[in-house]
Amino acid sequence: MAVLSSVSSLIPFSYGATRLTSKASLASRTSGFNLSSRWNSTRNSPRLYLSRAVTNNSGTTEISDNETAPRTYSWPDNKRPRVCILGGGFGGLYTALRLESLVWPEDKKPQVVLVDQSERFVFKPMLYELLSGEVDVWEIAPRFSDLLTNTGIQFLRDRVKTLLPCEHLGVNGSEISVTGGTVLLESGFKIEYDWLVLALGAESKLDVVPGAMELAFPFYTLEDAIRVNEKLSKLERKNFKDGSAIKVAVVGCGYAGVELAATISERLQDRGIVQSINVSKNILTSAPDGNREAAMKVLTSRKVQLLLGYLVQSIKRASNLEEDEGYLLELQPAERGLESQIIEADIVLWTVGAKPLLTKLEPSGPNVLPLNARGQAETDETLRVKGHPRIFALGDSSSLRDLNGKILPTTAQVAFQEADFTGWNIWAAINNRPLLPFRFQNLGEMMTLGRYDAAISPSFIEGLTLEGPIGHAARKLAYLIRLPTDEHRFKVGISWFAKSAVDSIALLQSNLTKVLSGS
C-alpha cells in the first residue's frame, strides 16, 4: 500500500457515537476520478491534531477546536480482550469483520481497533475497472467509516512505526502476559494489545531498475490507479489534438500486467500502441492453460505487442527539455537468439514485484519478529508468528507454507481464507479452545480482459474456462459476493444492475440504428 499520511484520524464506531476525524487528512470526498491522489504529509509533526464531529440526523457537524492527541490509546473496557489489527486490506478488514460476526460470551467479546494509513478499503482485483470506467471509486474503495458504522470495530488512521511485543511462554508452556505488547504509531500514539494481527500488505518494488522509481507508474493501490487514469486522460487529450498514437509500455506479463494491457488496449483501441514486456518467453506462467489461452486470444485481437524474453535494463526520459516528451526503455535479452533493443513510451506501467511493509518497521529490540528473505513473518500452521503466541500474521505479511512446503501466493483469495481462520483462531485462543491449522482451498483463478471480457478457470471442474461476456458476468458476481458487508454489497449490486440496464439499452439502440440505416 502506498505511503500516504502519518497524521491519524481516530474514528470510534459504536452505533452512532461521537466520531473523531483528522483535519490534517485531505482526502477527497468525491466518488469519481477527480478524487485527489495528492496527500499531505506531516512526517515530522510531534503532535496529532484532531477535531471532533458529532453524527446526527442532518449529517456530521464539527464542534471543537484543535487539541493535542493523547499519547496512549484508551480502550473502552479494561476487562474485555483487546485486539489490534494492523492493515485494512483483505486480511485485516475481513479478520475484523469475522471477529465481529462470531458468537462470544459477553465478558470475552474482544474490543477491536483497526489501523490503516488510508481512509479507504480497496478491493484491488477490480482496480482495472476504474480505467475502463465500469465502476466508480466508492464501489470498490469504500471508506472504512462507511463500512464499519454499524459495528463495534474502531478505526484509527495512522501508520505503524514500531512493534514492541512482550508476550512470553510461562510455566509448563502456558501463555501468560499482562499485555501482549505495544504498537507505536508514527503520530506518537501507543496502543497496548492482548492480541495482534499483522496484515500490513505490501508496496510496489521499483528500486530494481535504474529510472523505474522516478519514471514508471506502479499499479498497486487506488492512488496508483488514479494517477494512471489521469496520465492516460492527458495523453488522450493530446491525441485528440494532434492525432499522435499513445505508446504504452507494460512491464510484466503476470496477471496484473496482462489485465492492465488488455484493459488499456481496449480503452485506446486504434489510438494507442500497447507493448508488454516479460522476462519469460510465455505470459501468465503460473496460470491455468485456459486462462492463458483466453488472454492470448484477446491480446492478439487487440494487437498488443508482446516483447517476451526481455529484461528492462533502464528507463530514461526521451528528452531533457520537457517532462512529457516520453521515455526510453533499454531492453536486454533474457533468452538466446534475441537482440537488445530500445523502445519508446509515453507512459511506463510497472507490475513486477512487491515488498512487504513489515520491512519498513523500525527495529524493536530483542523481541524482533522472525522474517524470511522476502520480509514476511514466519508463521506456524495456525497463522501465529513463531515465538510470539499472541501475534497472528496473514496476507503479504505471512510466509505460510502449504502441505508441500511451498510458500502460499499473496493473492486476495489466500487472504480471504486466512482472515476466516485468523478470526476463528483468535476466538479459540481467547476461549481456551484448540486452534485450527490453516488449509488453503484453491477455488480457481479469475482475470479481467476488458469491459466485456474475462476468463475464469474454476478448480472444481477440470479443464473448464469461462470466457468473454459469460466469464465477465461470472467474475463480477463472484466479486460482488466477496465485498465486505451486506449493506455495501446491496448498494453496489443496485448500482451495477442499473449500469448494466443502461448499457443493454444503449447496445439495443445501436443495433437498431445499424439495421435501419442498412435497410
C-alpha positions in Angstrom: 0.0 0.0 0.0 1.4 3.4 -0.9 2.6 5.6 1.8 0.1 8.3 2.5 -0.1 10.4 5.6 1.3 9.9 9.0 -1.4 12.1 10.5 -4.1 9.9 12.1 -7.8 10.1 12.3 -9.4 8.3 15.2 -12.9 7.2 14.4 -14.7 5.2 17.1 -17.7 3.3 15.8 -20.2 2.2 18.4 -23.7 2.7 16.9 -23.7 6.4 16.3 -21.2 7.5 19.0 -19.0 10.6 18.7 -16.6 10.4 15.8 -13.2 12.0 15.5 -11.8 12.9 12.1 -8.5 14.5 11.3 -8.4 18.0 9.8 -5.0 17.2 8.5 -6.2 14.4 6.2 -7.1 16.0 2.9 -8.6 13.0 1.1 -11.3 14.0 -1.3 -14.9 13.0 -0.6 -15.9 12.6 -4.2 -16.9 9.3 -5.8 -15.4 9.8 -9.2 -12.0 10.0 -10.7 -11.5 13.6 -9.5 -10.6 12.0 -6.2 -7.3 13.6 -5.4 -4.2 11.4 -5.5 -2.1 14.0 -3.6 -2.0 13.6 0.2 -0.5 16.0 2.7 2.4 14.6 4.8 3.4 15.8 8.2 6.1 13.3 9.0 8.0 15.4 11.5 5.0 16.7 13.4 5.3 15.8 17.1 1.6 16.4 17.7 -1.6 14.9 16.3 -4.4 17.4 15.9 -8.0 16.1 15.9 -11.3 17.7 15.5 -14.5 16.2 17.0 -17.6 15.6 14.9 -21.0 14.6 16.1 -23.3 12.5 14.0 -26.9 13.5 13.9 -29.9 13.1 11.6 -28.8 16.1 9.5 -25.2 14.9 9.0 -21.9 15.4 10.6 -21.0 18.8 12.3 -17.6 19.7 13.6 -17.9 21.2 17.1 -14.4 21.5 18.7 -11.1 23.2 18.1 -7.7 21.5 17.7 -6.4 19.6 20.7 -3.3 17.6 21.5 -3.8 13.9 20.9 -3.5 11.5 23.9 -0.2 9.6 23.9 -1.8 6.2 24.7 -4.9 4.7 23.1 -7.7 4.4 25.6 -9.7 1.2 25.3 -13.4 1.5 26.3 -13.3 -1.6 28.6 -10.4 -2.6 30.8 -11.7 -6.2 31.3 -12.5 -7.4 27.8 -9.7 -8.7 25.5 -8.1 -6.1 23.2 -7.3 -7.0 19.6 -5.3 -4.6 17.4 -5.3 -5.3 13.7 -2.6 -3.6 11.6 -3.6 -3.1 8.0 -7.1 -2.7 6.5 -6.7 -4.8 3.3 -8.3 -8.1 2.7 -6.6 -9.8 5.6 -7.0 -7.1 8.2 -10.6 -5.9 7.4 -12.0 -9.3 6.9 -10.4 -10.6 10.1 -12.1 -7.7 12.0 -15.5 -8.5 10.4 -15.0 -12.2 11.2 -14.4 -11.4 14.9 -17.5 -9.2 14.9 -19.7 -12.0 13.4 -18.7 -14.7 15.9 -20.7 -15.6 18.9 -18.9 -14.6 22.2 -19.5 -14.9 25.9 -20.5 -11.4 27.0 -17.3 -10.9 29.1 -15.0 -12.2 26.4 -16.1 -10.4 23.2 -12.9 -8.5 22.2 -12.6 -4.9 21.6 -11.2 -4.4 18.1 -9.2 -1.5 16.7 -8.2 -1.5 13.0 -5.3 0.6 11.9 -4.6 1.7 8.3 -2.8 4.5 6.7 -5.6 5.1 4.2 -9.2 6.2 4.8 -10.5 3.6 2.3 -10.5 -0.2 1.9 -9.6 -1.1 -1.6 -10.9 -4.1 -3.5 -7.7 -4.4 -5.5 -8.7 -7.1 -8.1 -11.1 -4.6 -9.6 -8.8 -1.6 -9.9 -8.6 -2.3 -13.6 -12.3 -1.4 -13.9 -11.6 2.1 -12.8 -9.6 2.5 -16.0 -12.3 1.1 -18.2 -15.0 3.2 -16.5 -17.0 0.2 -15.4 -17.0 1.1 -11.7 -16.9 4.2 -9.5 -14.4 4.7 -6.7 -17.0 4.3 -3.9 -18.0 0.9 -5.2 -14.5 -0.8 -5.0 -12.9 1.6 -2.5 -15.5 2.4 0.3 -14.4 4.4 3.3 -13.8 2.5 6.5 -16.1 4.9 8.2 -19.0 3.8 6.0 -18.1 0.1 6.2 -17.8 0.0 10.0 -20.6 2.3 11.0 -22.9 -0.4 12.3 -20.2 -2.4 14.0 -18.2 -2.2 17.3 -14.9 -2.0 15.4 -12.9 1.1 15.9 -10.8 2.6 13.1 -7.6 4.6 13.5 -6.0 6.2 10.5 -2.2 6.1 11.1 1.0 4.4 10.1 2.8 1.8 12.2 6.3 2.7 13.4 7.4 0.0 15.8 6.2 -3.2 17.3 7.0 -3.9 21.0 5.8 -7.4 21.8 6.2 -8.6 25.3 4.3 -11.9 25.4 6.1 -14.9 26.6 5.6 -18.6 27.5 5.1 -19.3 31.1 5.5 -22.4 33.3 4.7 -25.7 31.6 4.3 -23.8 28.3 1.2 -21.9 29.3 0.9 -18.4 27.8 1.0 -15.7 30.5 1.2 -12.0 29.9 -0.2 -8.9 31.5 -0.3 -7.5 28.0 0.6 -8.9 24.6 2.7 -5.8 23.7 2.5 -2.3 22.4 2.2 -0.8 18.9 3.8 2.6 18.4 2.4 4.7 15.6 4.0 7.5 13.6 1.7 10.1 15.1 3.1 9.2 18.6 0.0 7.1 19.6 0.7 3.9 21.5 -1.7 1.0 21.5 -1.5 -1.7 24.1 -2.9 -5.0 22.9 -3.7 -8.5 24.1 -3.7 -9.9 20.6 -2.1 -8.5 17.5 -2.9 -9.2 13.8 -0.3 -8.3 11.2 -1.9 -7.6 7.8 0.1 -4.6 6.6 0.2 -5.6 3.0 2.9 -4.7 0.5 4.1 -2.0 -1.9 5.4 -2.0 -5.4 9.1 -2.8 -5.8 10.5 -0.2 -8.1 14.1 0.1 -6.9 15.4 -2.8 -9.0 15.9 -1.0 -12.3 17.5 2.4 -12.8 14.9 5.1 -13.5 11.9 3.0 -12.5 11.4 4.7 -9.2 11.3 8.1 -10.7 9.6 7.5 -14.1 7.5 4.3 -14.0 3.9 4.2 -12.8 3.2 1.4 -10.4 -0.3 -0.2 -10.5 -0.9 -1.5 -7.0 -3.1 0.9 -5.0 -6.1 3.2 -5.5 -3.8 6.2 -5.7 -1.8 4.4 -8.4 -4.9 3.7 -10.5 -6.0 7.3 -10.2 -2.6 8.6 -11.3 -2.5 6.2 -14.3 -6.0 7.3 -15.3 -5.1 10.9 -15.1 -2.0 10.3 -17.2 -4.0 8.4 -19.8 -6.6 11.1 -19.9 -3.9 13.7 -20.5 -2.4 11.6 -23.3 -5.9 11.1 -24.8 -6.5 14.9 -24.9 -3.1 15.3 -26.6 -4.0 12.6 -29.1 -7.3 14.3 -29.9 -5.4 17.5 -30.8 -2.5 16.1 -32.9 -3.6 12.6 -33.7 -0.4 11.0 -32.4 -0.5 7.4 -31.2 -0.3 6.8 -27.5 2.5 4.5 -26.7 2.1 2.4 -23.5 4.8 0.1 -22.1 3.6 -2.5 -19.6 6.4 -4.2 -17.6 5.4 -7.7 -16.6 3.1 -10.3 -18.0 1.7 -11.9 -14.9 -1.9 -11.4 -14.0 -1.5 -7.7 -13.2 0.4 -7.0 -16.4 -1.9 -8.9 -18.7 -5.1 -7.5 -17.2 -3.7 -4.0 -17.4 -2.6 -4.4 -21.1 -6.0 -5.9 -22.0 -7.9 -3.1 -20.3 -5.8 -0.2 -21.8 -5.6 -1.7 -25.3 -9.4 -1.9 -25.3 -9.7 1.7 -24.0 -7.3 3.2 -26.5 -8.2 1.0 -29.5 -6.6 2.3 -32.7 -5.4 5.4 -30.9 -2.7 3.6 -28.9 0.1 1.1 -29.1 0.5 -1.2 -26.1 3.7 -3.2 -25.6 4.0 -5.8 -22.9 7.5 -6.8 -21.7 8.2 -10.0 -19.9 11.4 -11.9 -18.8 9.9 -15.2 -19.7 9.0 -16.4 -23.2 5.4 -17.0 -22.0 2.7 -14.9 -20.4 0.9 -16.0 -17.2 3.4 -18.7 -16.4 1.6 -19.8 -13.3 -2.0 -19.6 -14.7 -4.2 -22.4 -15.8 -3.9 -23.2 -19.5 -7.5 -21.9 -20.2 -6.8 -18.5 -18.7 -3.5 -18.2 -20.7 -5.1 -19.2 -24.0 -8.1 -16.8 -23.4 -5.7 -14.0 -22.6 -3.5 -14.6 -25.7 -6.6 -14.6 -27.8 -7.7 -11.2 -26.5 -4.2 -9.6 -26.6 -3.7 -10.8 -30.2 -7.1 -9.5 -31.3 -6.2 -6.1 -29.8 -2.8 -6.0 -31.4 -0.9 -5.8 -28.2 2.8 -6.3 -28.9 4.4 -8.9 -26.7 8.2 -8.5 -26.1 8.9 -11.8 -24.4 12.3 -12.9 -23.1 13.5 -9.4 -22.3 14.7 -7.7 -19.1 14.2 -3.9 -18.7 17.8 -2.6 -18.2 16.9 1.0 -17.6 14.2 3.7 -18.0 15.2 7.2 -19.2 13.5 10.4 -20.3 13.4 10.7 -24.1 14.3 14.4 -23.7 15.8 16.6 -21.1 13.8 19.6 -22.3 10.2 18.6 -21.5 8.9 16.3 -18.8 6.1 14.9 -21.0 8.3 14.1 -24.0 8.1 10.4 -23.2 10.5 7.7 -22.1 13.1 5.3 -23.5 13.3 1.7 -22.2 16.5 -0.2 -22.8 15.7 -3.9 -23.1 18.3 -6.7 -22.7 17.6 -10.3 -23.9 17.0 -12.9 -21.2 16.8 -15.6 -23.8 19.2 -16.7 -26.5 18.5 -15.6 -30.1 17.2 -12.2 -29.1 18.9 -8.8 -29.6 19.0 -5.7 -27.4 16.6 -3.0 -28.3 15.3 0.4 -27.2 11.6 1.2 -27.2 9.7 4.5 -26.8 6.8 5.0 -24.5 4.5 7.9 -23.4 3.8 6.0 -20.1 5.5 3.1 -18.4 3.4 0.8 -16.2 5.2 -1.3 -13.7 3.6 -4.6 -12.4 6.6 -6.6 -11.4 7.5 -7.3 -7.8 6.2 -6.2 -4.4 7.8 -5.9 -0.9 6.0 -6.4 2.4 5.6 -3.3 4.5 6.8 -5.3 7.6 10.3 -4.5 6.4 9.7 -0.8 6.8 9.1 -1.0 10.6 11.8 0.2 12.9 13.7 -2.5 14.9 12.0 -3.3 18.2 14.9 -4.6 20.4 15.4 -8.2 21.4 11.8 -9.4 20.6 12.1 -8.9 16.9 9.8 -10.9 14.6 11.3 -13.8 12.6 11.2 -12.7 9.0 12.2 -14.6 5.9 14.3 -13.3 3.0 11.2 -11.6 1.4 10.4 -9.7 4.6 7.4 -11.8 5.6 6.8 -13.1 9.2 7.5 -16.8 9.7 4.3 -18.4 11.0 3.1 -21.8 12.1 0.2 -23.6 10.6 -2.3 -21.7 12.8 -1.1 -18.4 11.4 0.7 -17.4 14.7 4.1 -15.8 14.3 6.8 -18.3 15.5 7.9 -17.4 19.0 5.1 -14.9 19.5 1.9 -16.8 20.5 -0.2 -13.6 20.7 0.6 -12.3 17.2 -1.0 -13.6 14.0 0.2 -12.7 10.5 -1.6 -13.2 7.2 -1.6 -12.0 3.6 1.6 -10.2 2.4 2.8 -10.2 6.0 2.9 -14.0 6.3 5.2 -16.7 4.9 2.8 -19.6 5.5 3.6 -22.7 3.6 1.2 -25.3 2.0 1.4 -29.0 2.6 4.2 -29.3 0.0 6.3 -26.8 1.8 5.8 -24.1 -0.8 5.0 -20.5 0.4 1.4 -19.6 -0.5 0.9 -16.8 -3.0 0.0 -13.4 -1.7 -3.3 -13.3 -3.5 -6.7 -11.9 -2.5 -8.1 -15.5 -2.4 -5.5 -16.6 0.1 -6.0 -13.6 2.3 -9.8 -14.1 2.3 -9.4 -17.6 3.6 -6.6 -16.7 6.1 -8.8 -14.0 7.5 -11.5 -16.6 8.3 -9.0 -18.8 10.1 -7.4 -15.9 11.9 -10.7 -14.7 13.3 -11.6 -18.2 14.4 -8.2 -18.9 16.0 -8.3 -15.7 18.0 -11.8 -16.8 19.2 -10.3 -20.2 20.1 -7.3 -18.7 21.9 -9.5 -16.3 24.0 -11.9 -19.1 24.9 -9.1 -21.7 25.6 -10.1 -23.9 22.6 -7.7 -25.7 20.2 -6.5 -23.6 17.3 -7.2 -24.8 13.7 -4.3 -25.4 11.2 -4.9 -23.3 8.1 -5.6 -25.3 4.9 -5.8 -23.3 1.7 -8.5 -24.4 -0.8 -7.8 -23.2 -4.3 -11.2 -22.2 -5.8 -9.8 -21.3 -9.2 -8.4 -18.2 -10.9 -10.1 -15.2 -12.5 -8.9 -12.3 -14.6 -10.5 -9.4 -16.4 -9.6 -8.8 -20.1 -11.7 -5.7 -20.7 -15.1 -4.2 -20.3 -16.9 -7.3 -21.6 -14.2 -9.9 -21.4 -12.8 -12.1 -18.6 -11.5 -15.6 -18.1 -12.4 -17.9 -15.1 -10.9 -21.3 -14.5 -12.7 -22.9 -11.5 -10.7 -25.6 -9.8 -13.7 -27.9 -9.2 -14.2 -28.5 -12.9 -11.0 -29.5 -14.5 -10.4 -28.1 -18.0 -13.3 -25.6 -17.8 -12.7 -21.9 -18.7 -15.5 -19.4 -18.9 -14.5 -16.6 -21.4 -16.0 -13.5 -22.9 -19.2 -11.9 -21.6 -20.1 -15.0 -19.6 -16.8 -15.0 -17.8 -17.1 -11.3 -17.3 -20.5 -11.6 -15.7 -19.4 -14.5 -13.5 -16.4 -12.7 -12.3 -18.3 -9.6 -11.3 -20.9 -11.7 -9.5 -18.2 -13.6 -7.6 -16.5 -10.3 -6.5 -19.9 -8.8 -5.6 -20.4 -11.7 -3.2 -16.9 -11.1 -1.7 -17.5 -7.4 -0.9 -17.0 -6.7 2.8 -20.5 -6.0 4.2 -24.2 -6.8 3.3 -25.0 -3.1 3.1 -22.2 -2.4 0.7 -23.0 -5.4 -1.4 -26.6 -4.3 -1.7 -25.6 -0.7 -2.8 -23.0 -1.9 -5.3 -25.4 -4.6 -6.7 -28.1 -2.0 -7.4 -25.5 0.3 -9.0 -24.1 -2.4 -11.2 -27.6 -3.6 -12.2 -28.6 -0.1 -13.2 -25.4 0.4 -15.3 -25.9 -3.0 -17.0 -29.5 -2.0 -17.9 -28.3 1.3 -19.3 -25.6 -0.4 -21.3 -28.1 -3.0 -22.7 -30.5 -0.3 -23.8 -27.6 1.6 -25.5 -26.5 -1.6 -27.3 -30.0 -2.3 -28.4 -30.4 1.2 -29.8 -27.1 1.0 -31.6 -28.1 -2.3 -33.2 -31.4 -1.0 -34.3 -29.8 2.1 -35.8 -27.4 -0.1 -37.8 -30.4 -2.3 -39.0 -32.5 0.7 -40.0 -29.6 2.5 -41.7 -28.8 -0.7 -43.6 -32.3 -1.0 -44.9 
